[in-house]
Amino acid sequence: MSALEHFYSGMEWNPRPLHGVDLKMWCYLVGAVGLCLNVLSAMALHLQVQGDTGPSRAAVAYLIMIMWFATECMWFERVHLYTYDLFRERLGFKIVWGCFCFYPFFYCVGVWPLVDPAGYTNGDISQQAARLIVALYAGGWVLTRGANLQKYALKRGRKTFLGMQLITVPGSNGRLLCSGWWGISRHVNYLGEIVQGIALALPGWLATGSLVPWLYPAYYLVLFIPRQLDDDVVCAAKYGEAWARYTALVKYRIMPYVW
């Protein structure tokens, strides 16, 4: 690797120079806290703009979803040790910039139209719409978190998860799950993230007509499709025939019956 690649991608996986503190995990924690602070600041501005009318239903729905996203990531921190970001990426400029700038400021892009005083010319969303959007987000969260927790259970040596047998592909050394969430698609967790992204875009779009919130789910598409392709190449080289058996069992990459 060149010096530029070392700077951008990093050289060490999990450096712990300060009393055993994992710097990569620390960066993710700073990003999550920054995201929460930015969202709460935006909601304070929203209340100031709204005045005596109180918060809009769109803003309340968005706040519930994005704060759940950030706080549950910190609560299930140990589970993230087995996800792509922490398992496959070294600590370099990419992660530092991502955690300190991109994560706390871009991930809340859906709130931007909701704090614009001129943004409510199209009105608010109905109470039913707000509930359906939160329900859609919950469905995406179940896909993502359920898949990650199931994989975590396997990594911890368990045989079952939520009463389901953890079945792996023969010849994969007990590593390629093909049951439960992981029998739906090879990256059902990515599907859940995209669904959550769509739900987070809906309040700002429906209330204001702004297309800005759709940058968030669009980002996930741009991120996950190349990542899935890269992961397939790595797994094919790592597992060989077992991977071929796995792809025959679980045919879809991300979206069942579509791709």
Summary of the structure (lengths in Angstrom):
residues: 259
radius of gyration: 20.1
end to end distance: 33.5
largest distance: 64.8
contacts: 817
relative contact order: 0.12
helix: 71%
strand: 4%
